[in-house]
Amino acid sequence: MSGKNDLTDTEKDPDAINLPRIKGVVEIPNCGLYVKGPRKLKKLFRWLSRYYDIKDCSKDERYPSPGAWYARVKPDLVRECAKCNWCGSYISTTGTGVHGHRCESCGKVVMEKFTNGGTVRFHFTKDNDIRDIEMKVFGYDDDAKSLLLYPVYPDLATSKRCFTLNPQQVHKKFKQFSGDWQETERDGQKLIAIPKDNINLIEVMGQKRHCQMVKLFAGKEYGNWDLAMDDLPITESYMIYEAWRWAPLKPSPKLHEEIIHAAGMVSRVDYYYQDGRQAFCDIHLKRMRRFVHHFTTLDLNKWDRMISQTDLSGPGMIKAIARFCHPNPQVRNEPNIGNLIVAAAKTFSGEDLCENEVAAAVDALRDPKIWSDFIDIMERSVSE
């Protein structure tokens, strides 16, 4: 969704098509429109239908959600396309990520994916022991549809990437899959040629794109689609909730989950870093406050005092809100392999762990499935 609603009025596009103020419709910025009555919903729909296609989420075959609607800008108003840097023409985005793709108007190449001096990370398609190989690119053979690589293997001994092979392992891997590549030569340079179908590319670095992704609204260009998705003068989509069916929410052991989810955040303690680093920002606090004010019976003044005294870490914020909502809250804090990996990485690098990090790591170690997965990861990351 667009982030325009987080801006001040002076920062907004003067030509913006803004949601009208409708009493009984509360917007949680970037997270949804909450409607307090059926008549208000009809009034909102009358305005939205001018610009949006509206879908009843209760009829979603895969994820039915009663009392929720999804509105998205009509496709004939917004067009996603690529703008050629050579001639300025608007072209289809289809194929612009493929090496050698040409502009539909001027015929010049708009994507050089494999450039001399760039690097690629990949693994052989037939490889069951999935670990990445990183090599330097010479170029691409269009006729043979083969990637041309320098026969040099970077020293990855200090690489922080998981599952990346060191030079000795790369040599062994190439020997193992000797039938999937061949030696060749270009301009006196000995190279390795690998048919693209024989590998799975993980990452390509050094590529050159000679077009930019843009969006057109009513025929006018707005922003760079890759970098600024919020430049359109209209919010691209809304989730709409029939709040009158369940609000106001009274204190309960799981009320904190509703509040935190309304802010677009996860309500599980184990999901976050356990070292006290910030996870909640001002916008999340504003969203939660608006939800508490309009859709719960909680005391807003007491809420403000509680929030002002609570740290902004994920675990700290979740636990504080949960205690505020009910004397006996049900807070989800499950074993999580992510906490175990973070703790192990810090330990190996000589960093100290705080008490919460140790507790979360120990909790994960006690889970047989997590322990098995962790051992598998460690085995994959060491030398064969």
C-alpha positions as CSV (number, residue, x, y, z in Angstrom):
1,M,0.0,0.0,0.0
2,S,1.0,3.6,-0.4
3,G,2.7,5.5,2.3
4,K,1.2,8.9,1.4
5,N,-0.9,8.9,4.6
6,D,2.2,9.1,6.7
7,L,3.1,12.4,5.1
8,T,2.1,15.9,6.1
9,D,-0.4,17.7,3.9
10,T,2.3,20.0,2.5
11,E,4.3,17.0,1.4
12,K,1.5,15.3,-0.4
13,D,1.1,15.5,-4.2
14,P,-1.2,18.5,-4.9
15,D,-3.0,16.4,-7.5
16,A,-3.4,13.5,-5.1
17,I,-6.7,11.6,-5.0
18,N,-7.2,11.4,-1.2
19,L,-9.6,9.2,0.7
20,P,-12.5,11.5,1.8
21,R,-13.1,12.0,5.5
22,I,-16.1,9.8,6.4
23,K,-17.2,9.8,10.0
24,G,-17.2,6.2,11.2
25,V,-14.3,5.1,8.9
26,V,-11.0,4.9,10.7
27,E,-7.8,4.5,8.8
28,I,-4.8,2.7,10.3
29,P,-2.1,4.1,8.0
30,N,-0.9,1.5,5.6
31,C,-2.8,-1.3,7.4
32,G,-6.4,-0.9,6.7
33,L,-9.8,1.0,6.8
34,Y,-12.0,0.0,9.8
35,V,-15.7,0.8,9.3
36,K,-18.0,1.2,12.2
37,G,-21.4,0.6,10.5
38,P,-23.1,-0.8,7.4
39,R,-24.2,2.6,6.2
40,K,-20.7,3.9,6.5
41,L,-19.4,1.0,4.5
42,K,-21.9,1.8,1.7
43,K,-20.8,5.4,1.7
44,L,-17.2,4.4,1.5
45,F,-17.8,1.9,-1.3
46,R,-19.6,4.6,-3.3
47,W,-16.4,6.7,-3.4
48,L,-14.0,3.7,-3.8
49,S,-15.9,2.3,-6.7
50,R,-14.9,5.3,-8.8
51,Y,-11.3,4.3,-8.7
52,Y,-11.1,0.8,-7.3
53,D,-12.2,-2.8,-7.9
54,I,-13.5,-4.2,-4.7
55,K,-13.4,-7.8,-3.7
56,D,-15.3,-9.6,-0.9
57,C,-12.6,-11.5,1.0
58,S,-15.2,-13.9,2.5
59,K,-15.5,-15.4,-1.0
60,D,-11.8,-16.0,-1.4
61,E,-11.5,-19.7,-2.2
62,R,-8.0,-20.1,-0.6
63,Y,-8.2,-17.8,2.4
64,P,-11.8,-16.8,3.1
65,S,-11.9,-13.8,5.5
66,P,-15.5,-12.9,6.6
67,G,-16.1,-9.2,7.2
68,A,-13.1,-8.1,5.1
69,W,-12.8,-6.5,1.7
70,Y,-9.9,-5.7,-0.6
71,A,-9.9,-2.7,-2.9
72,R,-7.3,-2.2,-5.6
73,V,-7.0,0.6,-8.2
74,K,-8.7,-0.3,-11.4
75,P,-6.1,-1.7,-13.9
76,D,-7.1,0.7,-16.6
77,L,-6.0,3.6,-14.4
78,V,-2.5,2.3,-13.5
79,R,-0.1,0.7,-15.9
80,E,3.2,-0.9,-14.8
81,C,5.8,-0.7,-17.6
82,A,9.5,-0.3,-18.4
83,K,11.0,2.9,-19.8
84,C,13.8,2.4,-22.2
85,N,16.9,4.5,-21.3
86,W,18.0,4.6,-24.9
87,C,14.8,6.0,-26.6
88,G,12.5,6.8,-23.7
89,S,9.7,4.5,-25.0
90,Y,7.3,2.7,-22.6
91,I,7.6,-1.0,-23.1
92,S,6.3,-4.2,-21.5
93,T,8.0,-5.4,-18.3
94,T,7.8,-9.0,-19.6
95,G,11.3,-10.3,-20.3
96,T,13.2,-7.2,-19.0
97,G,15.0,-9.4,-16.5
98,V,16.3,-11.7,-19.2
99,H,19.9,-11.3,-20.5
100,G,19.9,-9.7,-23.9
101,H,16.3,-8.5,-23.9
102,R,15.8,-5.7,-26.4
103,C,13.6,-2.6,-26.5
104,E,10.4,-3.1,-28.5
105,S,10.8,0.3,-30.1
106,C,14.5,1.0,-30.8
107,G,15.8,-2.6,-30.6
108,K,18.7,-1.8,-28.3
109,V,19.6,-4.2,-25.4
110,V,17.9,-3.1,-22.2
111,M,19.3,-5.9,-19.9
112,E,22.9,-7.0,-19.7
113,K,22.6,-9.6,-16.9
114,F,26.0,-11.3,-17.3
115,T,28.7,-8.6,-17.7
116,N,32.4,-9.1,-17.8
117,G,33.8,-8.7,-14.3
118,G,30.5,-9.4,-12.6
119,T,29.9,-12.4,-10.3
120,V,27.3,-15.1,-10.0
121,R,26.3,-17.5,-7.3
122,F,24.8,-20.8,-8.3
123,H,24.6,-24.5,-7.7
124,F,24.4,-27.4,-10.2
125,T,20.8,-28.5,-10.9
126,K,21.7,-32.1,-10.2
127,D,23.4,-31.3,-6.9
128,N,21.5,-32.7,-3.9
129,D,23.9,-31.1,-1.4
130,I,22.8,-27.6,-2.1
131,R,25.6,-25.2,-1.5
132,D,26.4,-22.1,-3.5
133,I,29.4,-21.6,-5.8
134,E,30.5,-18.1,-6.5
135,M,32.5,-17.3,-9.7
136,K,33.6,-14.4,-11.9
137,V,31.7,-13.8,-15.1
138,F,33.3,-13.3,-18.6
139,G,30.1,-13.1,-20.5
140,Y,27.3,-15.1,-22.1
141,D,27.1,-17.3,-25.2
142,D,23.7,-16.5,-26.8
143,D,24.0,-19.3,-29.4
144,A,24.9,-22.0,-26.9
145,K,22.8,-20.5,-24.1
146,S,25.8,-20.9,-21.8
147,L,27.3,-18.9,-19.1
148,L,31.0,-18.1,-19.6
149,L,33.1,-18.0,-16.4
150,Y,36.7,-17.4,-15.6
151,P,38.4,-20.5,-14.2
152,V,39.1,-18.7,-10.9
153,Y,37.4,-19.5,-7.7
154,P,37.2,-16.6,-5.2
155,D,38.6,-17.1,-1.7
156,L,35.4,-17.5,0.3
157,A,37.0,-18.8,3.5
158,T,35.8,-15.6,5.3
159,S,32.5,-15.4,3.5
160,K,29.5,-14.9,5.8
161,R,27.1,-16.5,3.4
162,C,25.6,-19.8,4.5
163,F,26.3,-22.8,2.4
164,T,28.9,-21.1,0.2
165,L,31.8,-23.5,-0.8
166,N,35.4,-22.7,-0.4
167,P,37.9,-23.0,-3.3
168,Q,38.8,-26.6,-2.6
169,Q,35.2,-27.6,-2.4
170,V,34.5,-25.8,-5.7
171,H,37.2,-27.8,-7.5
172,K,35.7,-31.0,-6.1
173,K,32.1,-30.0,-7.1
174,F,33.2,-29.2,-10.7
175,K,34.9,-32.6,-10.9
176,Q,31.7,-34.3,-9.6
177,F,29.6,-32.6,-12.3
178,S,32.2,-32.7,-15.1
179,G,29.6,-33.6,-17.7
180,D,27.6,-30.4,-17.1
181,W,30.3,-28.0,-18.2
182,Q,33.2,-27.8,-20.6
183,E,36.3,-25.8,-21.2
184,T,36.3,-23.1,-24.0
185,E,38.4,-20.1,-25.1
186,R,37.5,-16.5,-26.1
187,D,40.1,-14.0,-27.2
188,G,42.9,-16.1,-25.9
189,Q,41.3,-16.5,-22.5
190,K,40.6,-20.0,-21.1
191,L,37.1,-20.1,-19.8
192,I,34.5,-22.5,-18.4
193,A,31.2,-22.7,-20.3
194,I,28.1,-24.0,-18.4
195,P,24.7,-24.4,-20.1
196,K,22.3,-22.2,-18.2
197,D,19.9,-25.2,-17.9
198,N,22.5,-27.1,-15.9
199,I,22.6,-24.6,-13.0
200,N,20.3,-22.8,-10.7
201,L,21.2,-19.1,-10.3
202,I,21.0,-17.7,-6.8
203,E,22.4,-14.2,-7.3
204,V,23.8,-12.2,-10.2
205,M,26.0,-9.2,-9.4
206,G,27.3,-6.6,-11.8
207,Q,24.3,-6.6,-14.2
208,K,23.4,-3.5,-16.2
209,R,19.8,-2.5,-16.8
210,H,19.2,0.1,-19.5
211,C,15.6,0.6,-18.5
212,Q,13.7,1.6,-15.4
213,M,10.5,0.3,-14.1
214,V,7.8,3.0,-13.8
215,K,4.1,3.3,-13.3
216,L,1.7,5.4,-15.3
217,F,-1.4,6.8,-13.7
218,A,-3.9,8.4,-16.1
219,G,-1.2,8.5,-18.7
220,K,1.3,10.4,-16.5
221,E,4.6,8.9,-15.3
222,Y,5.1,8.5,-11.6
223,G,8.4,7.5,-10.0
224,N,10.8,4.6,-10.3
225,W,8.8,1.4,-9.7
226,D,11.9,-0.4,-8.4
227,L,12.8,2.2,-5.7
228,A,9.7,4.3,-5.0
229,M,6.4,2.4,-5.0
230,D,4.6,5.2,-3.2
231,D,4.8,7.9,-5.7
232,L,1.4,7.5,-7.3
233,P,-1.1,10.3,-6.5
234,I,-3.6,7.6,-5.3
235,T,-3.3,4.8,-2.7
236,E,-2.9,1.6,-4.7
237,S,-4.9,-0.7,-2.4
238,Y,-6.8,-0.9,0.8
239,M,-7.9,-3.6,3.2
240,I,-11.4,-2.8,4.6
241,Y,-12.8,-4.4,7.8
242,E,-16.3,-4.4,9.1
243,A,-15.3,-3.4,12.6
244,W,-18.9,-3.1,13.9
245,R,-19.1,-6.9,13.9
246,W,-16.6,-7.2,16.7
247,A,-15.7,-3.8,18.2
248,P,-15.2,-2.6,20.8
249,L,-12.8,-5.3,22.0
250,K,-12.7,-5.9,25.8
251,P,-9.6,-7.0,27.8
252,S,-8.8,-10.6,27.1
253,P,-5.7,-12.9,27.2
254,K,-5.1,-12.4,23.5
255,L,-6.2,-8.8,23.0
256,H,-2.6,-7.8,22.6
257,E,-2.4,-9.8,19.4
258,E,-5.2,-7.9,17.8
259,I,-3.6,-4.6,18.6
260,I,-0.1,-5.6,17.4
261,H,-1.4,-7.1,14.2
262,A,-3.4,-3.9,13.5
263,A,0.0,-2.2,13.4
264,G,1.4,-4.6,10.9
265,M,3.6,-6.3,13.4
266,V,4.1,-10.0,14.6
267,S,2.8,-10.7,18.1
268,R,5.2,-13.7,18.8
269,V,8.1,-12.9,21.1
270,D,10.4,-15.5,19.5
271,Y,10.0,-13.8,16.1
272,Y,12.3,-10.9,17.1
273,Y,15.9,-10.4,18.1
274,Q,16.3,-11.1,21.9
275,D,19.1,-8.6,22.5
276,G,16.9,-5.5,23.1
277,R,17.3,-3.8,19.8
278,Q,14.5,-1.7,18.5
279,A,11.7,-3.3,16.5
280,F,8.8,-0.9,17.0
281,C,9.0,2.6,15.4
282,D,6.8,5.7,15.8
283,I,4.5,4.6,13.0
284,H,3.7,1.3,14.8
285,L,3.0,3.2,18.0
286,K,0.6,5.6,16.2
287,R,-1.2,2.7,14.5
288,M,-1.7,0.8,17.8
289,R,-2.9,3.9,19.6
290,R,-5.5,4.6,17.0
291,F,-6.7,1.0,17.2
292,V,-6.8,1.1,21.0
293,H,-8.7,4.4,20.9
294,H,-11.4,3.4,18.4
295,F,-11.8,-0.3,18.8
296,T,-11.1,-1.3,22.4
297,T,-12.4,-0.4,25.9
298,L,-8.9,0.1,27.2
299,D,-8.1,3.4,29.0
300,L,-6.2,5.5,26.4
301,N,-4.5,7.7,29.0
302,K,-3.2,4.6,30.9
303,W,-2.1,3.2,27.5
304,D,-0.1,6.3,26.7
305,R,1.7,6.1,30.0
306,M,2.5,2.4,29.6
307,I,3.8,2.9,26.1
308,S,6.0,5.9,27.2
309,Q,7.7,3.6,29.7
310,T,8.2,0.6,27.5
311,D,11.3,-0.2,25.4
312,L,10.9,-0.6,21.7
313,S,12.2,-4.1,21.3
314,G,9.9,-6.8,20.0
315,P,9.9,-8.9,23.2
316,G,9.7,-5.9,25.5
317,M,6.8,-4.3,23.7
318,I,4.8,-7.5,23.2
319,K,5.1,-8.5,26.9
320,A,4.2,-5.0,28.1
321,I,1.1,-4.7,25.9
322,A,0.0,-8.2,26.8
323,R,0.2,-7.4,30.6
324,F,-1.7,-4.1,30.0
325,C,-4.5,-5.9,28.2
326,H,-5.0,-8.7,30.7
327,P,-3.6,-9.9,34.1
328,N,-3.1,-13.4,32.7
329,P,-2.1,-12.9,29.0
330,Q,-1.4,-15.7,26.6
331,V,1.9,-14.7,24.9
332,R,3.3,-16.8,22.1
333,N,7.0,-17.5,22.7
334,E,7.9,-20.6,20.8
335,P,11.3,-22.3,20.1
336,N,12.8,-20.6,17.1
337,I,15.8,-21.8,15.1
338,G,16.5,-18.2,14.2
339,N,17.4,-17.3,17.8
340,L,19.7,-20.4,18.0
341,I,21.5,-19.4,14.8
342,V,22.0,-15.8,16.0
343,A,23.3,-17.0,19.4
344,A,25.7,-19.4,17.8
345,A,27.0,-16.8,15.4
346,K,27.6,-14.4,18.2
347,T,29.3,-17.0,20.3
348,F,31.6,-18.1,17.4
349,S,32.6,-14.5,16.8
350,G,33.4,-13.9,20.5
351,E,30.4,-11.6,21.3
352,D,28.7,-11.8,24.6
353,L,25.0,-13.0,24.8
354,C,22.5,-11.3,27.0
355,E,20.3,-13.4,29.4
356,N,17.3,-13.4,27.0
357,E,19.4,-14.6,24.1
358,V,20.7,-17.5,26.1
359,A,17.2,-18.4,27.3
360,A,15.9,-18.3,23.7
361,A,18.8,-20.4,22.4
362,V,18.4,-23.0,25.1
363,D,14.7,-23.2,24.5
364,A,15.4,-23.9,20.8
365,L,18.0,-26.5,21.6
366,R,15.4,-28.5,23.6
367,D,13.3,-28.9,20.5
368,P,14.4,-32.1,18.7
369,K,13.3,-30.9,15.2
370,I,15.1,-27.6,15.6
371,W,18.2,-29.3,16.9
372,S,18.2,-31.7,13.9
373,D,17.8,-28.8,11.5
374,F,20.6,-26.9,13.2
375,I,23.0,-29.8,13.0
376,D,22.1,-30.2,9.3
377,I,22.9,-26.5,8.7
378,M,26.2,-26.8,10.5
379,E,27.2,-29.9,8.5
380,R,26.5,-28.1,5.3
381,S,28.5,-25.1,6.2
382,V,31.8,-27.0,7.1
383,S,34.3,-28.6,4.8
384,E,33.3,-31.8,3.1
